[in-house]
Amino acid sequence: MTADRTYRRQLRELRMVRQRRQSALSLTETMLSVSLCMPLVLGATNLLCQSIAEQALSHQRLLMEQNTQFALNAIARVVELAGHNDPLSATPRLAEPRLRGWDDATLAARTDIASGKSGPGLSGSDVLIVNFMSSATATAHALNCAGIPVPLAAASTVGKAAEEQGYSVFYVARGPDGESELRCKYRTVTGWDSEALVQGVESFQVLYGLDRDADGQPDQFLRAGAISDEISLGASGASLWNQVVALKIALLMCGTQRLQQVAVPTRWDLFGAEYSALYAKDDRGTMLTSDNFPAHRRHRLRRSYEQLIFLRNPARGAALG
């Protein structure tokens, strides 16, 4: 009996040793297992990186769409006020065109716009100047581009004293962090001020739709410089600007993050390829490529947007002649 128990004990110990040996892997088996699993690990890692990149791209697109909509709505709201005056006033008091502009220009934040441009525009961006007034009998004030109520024009006010406070000026400048931004410049009681509306606007372009046959529809869209050229050849400045009945606004928007794993366009035709082929040489900023931006900003998401805006208020040519 003693020998039998001893034999059984030894048999159990032998089985336990065999089990322990079978639970461990040799170095060769380990390396083989790793090599077989590595494609799965790399594939999963690649999918994770793609998912993160797509999520970042979707986030950038969403921000860009929101910023674009905000900018275009702000511009449209002010452009639709161009030339606004007191509808009950028998004598229009606006002494300047309801809107005008400059090609390839930027402005200083607090200097009078009568001083003109302060330099070339960022990426060829334009300047748009809109002129309007609140009325003496209005129940609600008109708002300038910064959303600030424009003071009502007193009944005795004549000329620029009232209309200057209705100026709204759009242009592009560098913000404190170096990012380009669409800015709003406006007249206050004591002078001029400027506020940032939205970041990520790298080019702001404007074409002016002239109604030459007085049918209320634009017959030709020209840049501000082309209108100035006609004025220099003898056309009346006020009457020519007052033929503008619509604007084409184009924005090149830029994301805020570098996208390393996403293919991005390398050329943008803000008014279309046909316009670029004919006029991009003279209208800087309407056709841009990646080479127009610094190397550290090239691999960002960019997209161009365009909107047509019609003016609502009739031009007051009699007051401007």
C-alpha positions as semicolon CSV with decimal commas, in nm:
position;residue;x (nm);y (nm);z (nm)
1;M;0,000;0,000;0,000
2;T;0,283;0,234;0,083
3;A;0,452;0,170;-0,251
4;D;0,124;0,223;-0,435
5;R;0,067;0,563;-0,270
6;T;0,423;0,663;-0,349
7;Y;0,375;0,571;-0,714
8;R;0,056;0,774;-0,739
9;R;0,217;1,076;-0,582
10;Q;0,509;1,061;-0,823
11;L;0,267;1,028;-1,114
12;R;0,076;1,342;-1,006
13;E;0,402;1,535;-0,969
14;L;0,509;1,428;-1,316
15;R;0,180;1,546;-1,464
16;M;0,213;1,883;-1,289
17;V;0,566;1,927;-1,427
18;R;0,443;1,849;-1,777
19;Q;0,155;2,099;-1,740
20;R;0,395;2,370;-1,622
21;R;0,625;2,303;-1,917
22;Q;0,334;2,319;-2,161
23;S;0,206;2,655;-2,021
24;A;0,529;2,836;-2,115
25;L;0,638;2,935;-2,468
26;S;0,982;2,917;-2,607
27;L;1,153;3,228;-2,754
28;T;1,094;3,097;-3,105
29;E;0,725;3,044;-3,036
30;T;0,699;3,392;-2,883
31;M;0,863;3,564;-3,182
32;L;0,643;3,370;-3,420
33;S;0,331;3,475;-3,230
34;V;0,436;3,840;-3,231
35;S;0,511;3,834;-3,604
36;L;0,171;3,683;-3,676
37;C;-0,011;3,939;-3,460
38;M;0,186;4,245;-3,579
39;P;-0,018;4,302;-3,899
40;L;-0,333;4,304;-3,690
41;V;-0,181;4,555;-3,446
42;L;-0,054;4,779;-3,727
43;G;-0,389;4,761;-3,904
44;A;-0,576;4,857;-3,590
45;T;-0,331;5,144;-3,527
46;N;-0,373;5,267;-3,884
47;L;-0,751;5,260;-3,851
48;L;-0,727;5,454;-3,526
49;C;-0,505;5,720;-3,686
50;Q;-0,740;5,750;-3,983
51;S;-1,036;5,783;-3,751
52;I;-0,864;6,061;-3,554
53;A;-0,768;6,241;-3,877
54;E;-1,121;6,218;-4,016
55;Q;-1,264;6,343;-3,688
56;A;-1,023;6,639;-3,691
57;L;-1,114;6,710;-4,056
58;S;-1,487;6,699;-3,980
59;H;-1,435;6,936;-3,687
60;Q;-1,238;7,179;-3,905
61;R;-1,504;7,167;-4,175
62;L;-1,778;7,239;-3,923
63;L;-1,591;7,537;-3,778
64;M;-1,516;7,668;-4,126
65;E;-1,880;7,642;-4,233
66;Q;-1,996;7,821;-3,918
67;N;-1,738;8,099;-3,957
68;T;-1,821;8,141;-4,325
69;Q;-2,194;8,165;-4,260
70;F;-2,138;8,421;-3,986
71;A;-1,910;8,634;-4,208
72;L;-2,140;8,624;-4,512
73;N;-2,447;8,703;-4,301
74;A;-2,269;9,001;-4,142
75;I;-2,165;9,136;-4,483
76;A;-2,510;9,080;-4,637
77;R;-2,689;9,253;-4,350
78;V;-2,478;9,567;-4,390
79;V;-2,478;9,567;-4,772
80;E;-2,857;9,553;-4,770
81;L;-2,850;9,876;-4,564
82;A;-2,635;10,057;-4,822
83;G;-2,789;10,391;-4,908
84;H;-3,054;10,368;-4,636
85;N;-3,199;10,706;-4,548
86;D;-3,506;10,854;-4,384
87;P;-3,797;10,750;-4,610
88;L;-3,997;11,051;-4,490
89;S;-3,722;11,300;-4,567
90;A;-3,787;11,508;-4,879
91;T;-3,418;11,593;-4,912
92;P;-3,176;11,297;-4,913
93;R;-2,878;11,376;-4,693
94;L;-2,630;11,114;-4,817
95;A;-2,357;11,308;-4,993
96;E;-2,143;11,007;-5,099
97;P;-2,205;10,686;-5,293
98;R;-2,389;10,424;-5,093
99;L;-2,090;10,190;-5,133
100;R;-1,745;10,180;-5,287
101;G;-1,424;9,987;-5,240
102;W;-1,055;9,933;-5,302
103;D;-0,874;9,637;-5,451
104;D;-0,580;9,472;-5,273
105;A;-0,581;9,693;-4,965
106;T;-0,590;9,691;-4,588
107;L;-0,656;9,964;-4,331
108;A;-0,523;10,086;-4,000
109;A;-0,761;10,018;-3,714
110;R;-0,836;10,373;-3,600
111;T;-0,741;10,613;-3,878
112;D;-0,998;10,796;-4,088
113;I;-1,079;10,612;-4,411
114;A;-1,019;10,945;-4,585
115;S;-0,650;10,870;-4,527
116;G;-0,682;10,585;-4,776
117;K;-0,512;10,247;-4,772
118;S;-0,251;10,159;-4,512
119;G;-0,092;9,890;-4,732
120;P;-0,159;9,600;-4,967
121;G;-0,424;9,351;-4,867
122;L;-0,345;9,014;-4,712
123;S;-0,349;8,766;-5,001
124;G;-0,482;9,047;-5,220
125;S;-0,790;9,109;-5,003
126;D;-1,020;9,401;-5,088
127;V;-1,182;9,674;-4,882
128;L;-1,560;9,731;-4,894
129;I;-1,704;10,062;-4,770
130;V;-2,079;10,084;-4,708
131;N;-2,257;10,410;-4,630
132;F;-2,604;10,444;-4,472
133;M;-2,794;10,639;-4,207
134;S;-3,052;10,582;-3,938
135;S;-3,361;10,792;-3,991
136;A;-3,489;11,067;-3,769
137;T;-3,828;10,898;-3,741
138;A;-3,718;10,537;-3,703
139;T;-3,847;10,334;-3,412
140;A;-3,533;10,118;-3,416
141;H;-3,174;10,213;-3,489
142;A;-2,987;10,071;-3,786
143;L;-2,684;9,865;-3,680
144;N;-2,334;9,903;-3,819
145;C;-2,108;9,607;-3,903
146;A;-2,011;9,566;-3,537
147;G;-2,375;9,541;-3,432
148;I;-2,367;9,885;-3,269
149;P;-2,672;10,110;-3,317
150;V;-2,609;10,409;-3,541
151;P;-2,733;10,734;-3,384
152;L;-3,049;10,878;-3,535
153;A;-2,993;11,173;-3,764
154;A;-3,143;11,488;-3,621
155;A;-3,384;11,677;-3,846
156;S;-3,144;11,971;-3,866
157;T;-2,842;11,755;-3,950
158;V;-2,717;11,802;-4,303
159;G;-2,427;11,638;-4,486
160;K;-2,145;11,427;-4,347
161;A;-2,204;11,504;-3,980
162;A;-2,479;11,242;-3,972
163;E;-2,385;11,003;-4,250
164;E;-2,030;10,937;-4,131
165;Q;-2,160;10,747;-3,829
166;G;-2,330;10,503;-4,066
167;Y;-2,008;10,386;-4,225
168;S;-1,933;10,013;-4,214
169;V;-1,602;9,900;-4,363
170;F;-1,491;9,540;-4,418
171;Y;-1,127;9,442;-4,464
172;V;-0,879;9,167;-4,370
173;A;-0,589;9,213;-4,127
174;R;-0,364;9,007;-3,900
175;G;-0,493;8,944;-3,550
176;P;-0,278;8,953;-3,234
177;D;-0,202;8,580;-3,276
178;G;-0,090;8,622;-3,636
179;E;-0,403;8,465;-3,785
180;S;-0,585;8,652;-4,062
181;E;-0,931;8,783;-3,970
182;L;-1,217;8,973;-4,128
183;R;-1,245;9,306;-3,952
184;C;-1,519;9,566;-3,926
185;K;-1,430;9,934;-3,914
186;Y;-1,691;10,190;-3,815
187;R;-1,732;10,555;-3,719
188;T;-1,802;10,650;-3,358
189;V;-1,895;10,985;-3,211
190;T;-1,529;11,057;-3,135
191;G;-1,348;10,884;-3,422
192;W;-1,293;10,545;-3,584
193;D;-1,270;10,201;-3,431
194;S;-1,227;9,844;-3,556
195;E;-1,332;9,501;-3,434
196;A;-1,258;9,146;-3,547
197;L;-1,562;8,961;-3,681
198;V;-1,423;8,616;-3,757
199;Q;-1,085;8,444;-3,788
200;G;-0,969;8,228;-4,074
201;V;-1,056;8,463;-4,363
202;E;-0,745;8,457;-4,580
203;S;-0,883;8,640;-4,882
204;F;-1,184;8,870;-4,914
205;Q;-1,279;8,959;-5,271
206;V;-1,554;9,183;-5,406
207;L;-1,697;9,232;-5,756
208;Y;-1,948;9,510;-5,823
209;G;-2,247;9,443;-6,049
210;L;-2,323;9,752;-6,260
211;D;-2,668;9,813;-6,404
212;R;-2,581;10,017;-6,714
213;D;-2,925;10,005;-6,879
214;A;-3,129;10,089;-6,565
215;D;-3,335;9,769;-6,571
216;G;-3,249;9,682;-6,211
217;Q;-3,027;9,386;-6,302
218;P;-2,646;9,375;-6,309
219;D;-2,510;9,378;-6,665
220;Q;-2,141;9,350;-6,578
221;F;-1,937;9,264;-6,271
222;L;-1,620;9,467;-6,225
223;R;-1,353;9,494;-5,959
224;A;-1,314;9,828;-5,780
225;G;-0,999;9,907;-5,977
226;A;-1,182;9,872;-6,309
227;I;-1,449;10,117;-6,190
228;S;-1,175;10,358;-6,082
229;D;-1,018;10,324;-6,428
230;E;-1,346;10,429;-6,590
231;I;-1,374;10,723;-6,352
232;S;-1,020;10,832;-6,443
233;L;-1,125;10,831;-6,809
234;G;-1,398;11,084;-6,739
235;A;-1,695;10,895;-6,594
236;S;-1,869;11,055;-6,296
237;G;-1,750;10,877;-5,983
238;A;-2,075;10,914;-5,791
239;S;-2,300;10,813;-6,079
240;L;-2,085;10,512;-6,171
241;W;-2,076;10,376;-5,816
242;N;-2,451;10,438;-5,797
243;Q;-2,500;10,200;-6,091
244;V;-2,394;9,914;-5,861
245;V;-2,701;9,703;-5,785
246;A;-2,537;9,381;-5,663
247;L;-2,214;9,246;-5,517
248;K;-2,034;8,917;-5,559
249;I;-1,851;8,833;-5,237
250;A;-1,586;8,561;-5,231
251;L;-1,404;8,434;-4,923
252;L;-1,111;8,195;-4,893
253;M;-1,148;8,035;-4,551
254;C;-0,873;7,853;-4,365
255;G;-0,880;7,595;-4,088
256;T;-0,691;7,650;-3,765
257;Q;-0,498;7,321;-3,749
258;R;-0,233;7,156;-3,961
259;L;-0,370;6,842;-4,126
260;Q;-0,077;6,612;-4,197
261;Q;-0,262;6,301;-4,309
262;V;-0,531;6,462;-4,525
263;A;-0,488;6,564;-4,888
264;V;-0,579;6,930;-4,938
265;P;-0,632;7,136;-5,256
266;T;-0,337;7,340;-5,380
267;R;-0,524;7,601;-5,590
268;W;-0,832;7,812;-5,528
269;D;-1,022;8,015;-5,790
270;L;-1,242;8,240;-5,580
271;F;-1,464;8,354;-5,870
272;G;-1,414;8,044;-6,081
273;A;-1,148;7,926;-6,322
274;E;-1,284;8,135;-6,611
275;Y;-1,252;8,460;-6,416
276;S;-0,903;8,362;-6,301
277;A;-0,794;8,293;-6,659
278;L;-0,907;8,639;-6,770
279;Y;-0,848;8,866;-6,472
280;A;-0,639;8,701;-6,198
281;K;-0,325;8,881;-6,317
282;D;-0,489;9,221;-6,255
283;D;-0,707;9,119;-5,960
284;R;-0,461;8,983;-5,705
285;G;-0,609;8,739;-5,458
286;T;-0,883;8,596;-5,681
287;M;-0,657;8,299;-5,769
288;L;-0,433;8,161;-5,495
289;T;-0,210;7,856;-5,462
290;S;-0,034;7,694;-5,169
291;D;0,281;7,886;-5,264
292;N;0,106;8,211;-5,165
293;F;0,117;8,105;-4,799
294;P;0,409;8,049;-4,559
295;A;0,542;7,693;-4,542
296;H;0,409;7,636;-4,189
297;R;0,055;7,734;-4,302
298;R;0,034;7,546;-4,631
299;H;-0,099;7,213;-4,507
300;R;-0,425;7,347;-4,371
301;L;-0,779;7,290;-4,484
302;R;-0,894;7,573;-4,715
303;R;-1,210;7,630;-4,912
304;S;-1,354;7,917;-5,114
305;Y;-1,711;8,044;-5,083
306;E;-1,909;8,285;-5,298
307;Q;-2,233;8,476;-5,246
308;L;-2,438;8,718;-5,455
309;I;-2,597;9,007;-5,263
310;F;-2,846;9,253;-5,414
311;L;-2,875;9,609;-5,286
312;R;-3,218;9,706;-5,158
313;N;-3,214;10,086;-5,141
314;P;-3,222;10,289;-5,465
315;A;-2,924;10,506;-5,545
316;R;-2,986;10,876;-5,483
317;G;-2,809;11,013;-5,785
318;A;-2,968;11,355;-5,754
319;A;-2,802;11,405;-5,417
320;L;-2,469;11,283;-5,544
321;G;-2,430;11,468;-5,869
